[in-house]
């Protein structure tokens, strides 16, 4: 889940346009068209989340590991290996 104190930050630079496409599919929640403000918000949040990272866009989460309670996830499980 999203967190202001994340223990997992994932590079989404290669997927941010896909993320916006998926947002556009939720017309019942977001309307027929995403306005420039909505698009700017998505990019802005992704940049904010990556501010301390070596990449431009990210999503930040507080990840829960039930196999290792209280332990942060391994770096190798961050993208596509979870």
SULQUI-V602973 format. One record per pair of residues at least 12 apart in sequence whose C-alpha atoms are under 6 Angstrom apart, sorted by the first residue. I is the first residue (numbers start at 1). GAP is how many residues later the second one is. D is the distance in Angstrom with one decimal. If there is no record, write none. Layout:
i:I gap:GAP d:D
i:I gap:GAP d:D
This chain:
i:1 gap:60 d:5.1
i:1 gap:61 d:5.7
i:2 gap:58 d:5.9
i:2 gap:59 d:4.4
i:3 gap:58 d:5.2
i:3 gap:59 d:5.5
i:6 gap:54 d:5.6
i:6 gap:55 d:4.8
i:6 gap:56 d:4.6
i:7 gap:55 d:5.3
i:8 gap:52 d:5.8
i:8 gap:53 d:5.3
i:9 gap:50 d:5.8
i:9 gap:51 d:4.4
i:10 gap:48 d:5.2
i:10 gap:49 d:5.4
i:11 gap:46 d:6.0
i:11 gap:47 d:4.5
i:12 gap:45 d:5.5
i:12 gap:46 d:4.9
i:13 gap:44 d:5.0
i:46 gap:12 d:4.9
